[in-house]
């Protein structure tokens, strides 16, 4: 049986040089604030793959976390890491290619504008409400699997949301900081976007658990189902807004105790 040019490779001296020999690199993402460089590659038979290489020590650590996460969590919405390749002391991971655009695309050069006309987030928010709600509920469903596997969300934000505007399908990517939980924060803060992070993620010695994930998901719903970026045009109805208010309370003990309970309250509010 012929070896697969990506999935049967264990070690490489250079990712990009190898990909250019193995197929056609049709896109590359070099200016990422994560310390990773990523490539879309098309193999001669037409298969398309996404290859992400860690180029710094912190990026390598994140990819190692992500590799463990993808061995523990599987869900149709979560784009899996299916193979990894050693590269000069770091790692590159191989994932299926999926069409779509990330809703927010930060780079090493600075933040992007979510409100810019034509931006992916602006176009997503302009979609009919049933499509936006369905996309959000795919995110929620994936996090039920995350919770079931004993993991908590870390560094989840709209840059992890890959939306296919043609097929109207939401997928999750770059969940590289997700960790087994609960755990005690031993740093001054966790990585992430302030728009999505719970207060305890800034508190050394705080417990990070399912309630933290509930907060993050509540913020995601609040931002995705708003017509704008200033949170003054909520589209999801008063009952569901009430669910989000509880999910995003500052005190962890006043939130839903689990993603499952949050999801149940969200769906019940939709039927009210």
C-alpha positions in Angstrom: 0.0 0.0 0.0 1.3 3.4 -0.9 2.2 5.7 1.9 0.1 8.8 2.4 2.2 12.0 1.8 1.0 13.6 5.0 -0.5 11.1 7.3 2.4 8.7 7.1 5.2 11.2 7.7 6.8 11.2 11.1 9.5 13.9 10.9 10.5 16.7 8.6 13.3 19.2 8.4 11.0 21.8 6.8 7.2 21.8 6.6 6.7 24.3 3.8 9.4 22.9 1.5 7.9 19.4 1.9 4.4 20.6 1.2 5.5 22.3 -2.0 7.0 19.0 -3.1 4.1 16.8 -2.0 1.3 19.0 -3.6 0.3 22.6 -4.1 0.2 25.1 -1.2 -2.8 27.2 -2.2 -2.8 29.4 0.9 -0.6 30.3 3.8 -1.2 32.1 7.1 2.1 33.5 8.3 1.3 36.6 10.4 -0.5 34.9 13.3 -0.2 36.1 16.9 -0.2 32.5 18.1 3.4 31.8 16.9 2.1 29.3 14.3 2.3 29.3 10.5 -0.4 27.4 8.7 -0.9 26.1 5.2 -3.6 24.9 3.0 -2.3 22.1 0.7 -3.8 20.3 -2.2 -2.4 16.8 -2.9 -2.2 15.5 -6.5 -5.3 13.4 -6.1 -7.4 16.5 -5.0 -7.4 16.0 -1.2 -7.1 19.2 0.7 -5.5 19.5 4.1 -4.7 22.2 6.7 -1.2 22.0 8.2 -0.3 24.1 11.3 3.3 24.4 12.4 4.4 25.7 15.8 7.4 28.0 15.3 8.0 29.1 19.0 8.2 27.4 22.3 4.8 28.6 23.4 3.2 27.6 20.2 4.7 24.1 20.5 3.3 23.8 24.1 -0.1 24.8 22.8 0.0 22.2 20.0 0.9 19.6 22.6 -2.1 20.6 24.6 -4.2 20.5 21.5 -3.0 17.0 20.5 -4.1 15.7 23.9 -7.4 17.5 23.7 -8.2 16.0 20.3 -7.3 12.5 21.5 -10.0 13.0 24.3 -12.7 14.9 22.5 -14.5 14.2 19.3 -17.5 16.0 17.8 -18.7 16.7 14.3 -18.4 20.5 14.9 -14.8 20.3 16.1 -12.2 20.1 13.3 -9.9 17.3 14.5 -6.1 17.0 14.5 -5.5 13.7 12.8 -1.7 13.5 12.6 1.3 15.3 13.9 4.8 15.6 12.5 8.0 16.4 14.4 9.8 19.5 13.0 13.2 20.5 14.4 12.1 20.1 18.0 8.6 21.5 17.4 5.4 20.1 16.0 3.2 20.4 13.0 -0.3 19.1 13.0 -2.5 17.9 10.1 -6.2 18.6 9.9 -8.9 18.1 7.3 -9.5 21.3 5.2 -12.9 22.8 5.5 -14.3 25.8 3.6 -15.2 28.9 5.6 -13.9 32.0 7.2 -13.0 32.6 10.8 -15.3 35.3 12.2 -12.3 37.2 13.7 -8.8 37.1 12.4 -6.2 38.7 14.7 -2.6 38.9 13.5 0.7 39.7 15.0 0.3 43.2 13.6 -2.7 44.0 15.8 -6.5 43.5 16.2 -8.9 43.4 13.3 -12.2 45.4 13.1 -15.2 43.1 13.8 -17.6 45.9 12.7 -16.0 46.7 9.3 -18.5 46.4 6.4 -17.8 43.1 4.6 -16.0 41.6 7.6 -16.8 38.0 8.4 -18.4 38.9 11.7 -20.5 41.7 10.2 -21.8 39.3 7.5 -22.5 36.6 10.0 -24.5 39.0 12.2 -26.5 40.0 9.1 -27.7 36.5 8.5 -31.3 35.5 9.2 -31.7 34.8 12.9 -32.5 31.0 12.5 -29.2 30.5 10.8 -27.3 32.4 13.5 -29.1 30.5 16.2 -28.4 27.2 14.5 -24.7 28.1 14.3 -24.5 29.1 17.9 -26.3 25.9 19.0 -23.7 23.8 17.1 -21.0 25.6 19.3 -23.1 24.7 22.4 -23.5 21.1 21.3 -19.7 20.7 20.8 -19.1 22.0 24.3 -21.3 19.4 25.8 -18.8 16.9 24.4 -15.9 19.0 25.8 -17.5 18.9 29.2 -18.3 15.2 29.0 -14.6 14.5 28.3 -13.5 16.5 31.4 -12.2 19.5 29.6 -12.8 23.3 30.1 -12.6 26.0 27.6 -9.5 28.3 27.6 -8.9 31.0 25.0 -12.2 30.4 23.2 -13.3 33.5 21.2 -14.6 34.3 17.7 -11.3 33.5 16.1 -12.1 29.9 16.8 -15.3 30.1 14.8 -15.0 28.9 11.2 -18.2 29.6 9.3 -19.0 28.4 5.8 -21.3 31.1 4.3 -22.2 28.9 1.3 -23.1 25.8 3.3 -24.2 27.7 6.4 -22.2 25.5 8.6 -20.3 26.4 11.8 -17.1 24.6 12.9 -14.6 25.1 15.7 -10.9 25.4 15.1 -7.8 26.2 17.2 -9.0 25.0 20.5 -5.3 24.7 21.4 -5.5 25.9 25.0 -8.4 23.7 26.2 -7.3 21.9 29.3 -8.5 19.1 31.7 -10.5 20.6 34.5 -11.1 21.8 37.0 -7.7 23.3 37.6 -6.2 26.0 39.8 -4.8 29.0 37.9 -1.1 29.3 38.6 -0.5 32.3 36.5 -1.6 35.9 36.7 -4.1 35.3 33.8 -5.1 32.8 31.2 -4.7 33.5 27.5 -7.8 34.8 25.8 -9.9 37.7 24.6 -11.3 40.0 27.3 -14.6 40.0 25.6 -15.1 36.3 26.4 -13.1 35.7 29.6 -14.6 35.2 33.0 -13.3 37.2 36.0 -11.6 34.2 37.6 -9.4 33.9 34.5 -7.5 36.9 35.8 -7.1 35.7 39.3 -4.0 33.6 40.4 -5.2 30.8 42.6 -8.7 30.8 41.2 -10.5 27.6 40.2 -11.2 27.2 36.5 -14.0 24.8 35.9 -17.3 24.2 34.1 -18.7 27.5 35.4 -15.9 29.3 33.6 -16.8 27.6 30.4 -20.4 28.6 31.0 -19.4 32.2 31.3 -17.4 32.0 28.0 -20.2 30.4 26.1 -22.7 33.0 27.5 -20.5 35.8 26.2 -20.2 34.0 22.8 -24.0 33.8 22.5 -24.4 37.4 23.6 -21.9 38.6 20.9 -23.1 36.3 18.1 -26.8 37.0 18.4 -26.4 40.7 18.6 -26.9 42.8 15.4 -23.9 45.0 16.3 -20.8 45.1 18.4 -22.0 47.3 21.2 -24.5 44.8 22.6 -27.5 47.0 22.2 -29.3 45.0 19.5 -30.0 41.5 21.0 -31.9 39.3 18.6 -32.6 36.2 20.7 -35.6 37.3 22.8 -35.9 38.3 26.5 -36.1 34.7 27.9 -32.8 33.7 26.4 -31.2 37.0 27.3 -32.2 36.2 30.9 -30.4 32.8 30.6 -27.2 34.6 29.4 -27.4 37.1 32.3 -27.2 34.1 34.7 -24.5 32.4 32.7 -22.3 35.5 32.8 -22.6 36.5 36.4 -19.3 37.6 38.0 -19.5 35.2 40.9 -19.0 31.6 39.6 -21.4 30.2 42.2 -24.3 32.2 40.7 -23.9 30.8 37.2 -25.1 27.5 35.9 -23.1 24.7 37.4 -22.4 22.9 34.1 -22.6 23.4 30.4 -25.4 20.8 30.4 -27.5 22.8 32.7 -26.8 26.0 30.7 -27.8 24.2 27.5 -31.0 22.9 29.1 -32.0 26.4 30.2 -31.2 27.8 26.8 -33.4 25.3 25.0 -36.2 25.7 27.5 -36.1 29.5 27.1 -36.5 29.0 23.3 -39.7 27.1 23.9 -41.1 29.6 26.3 
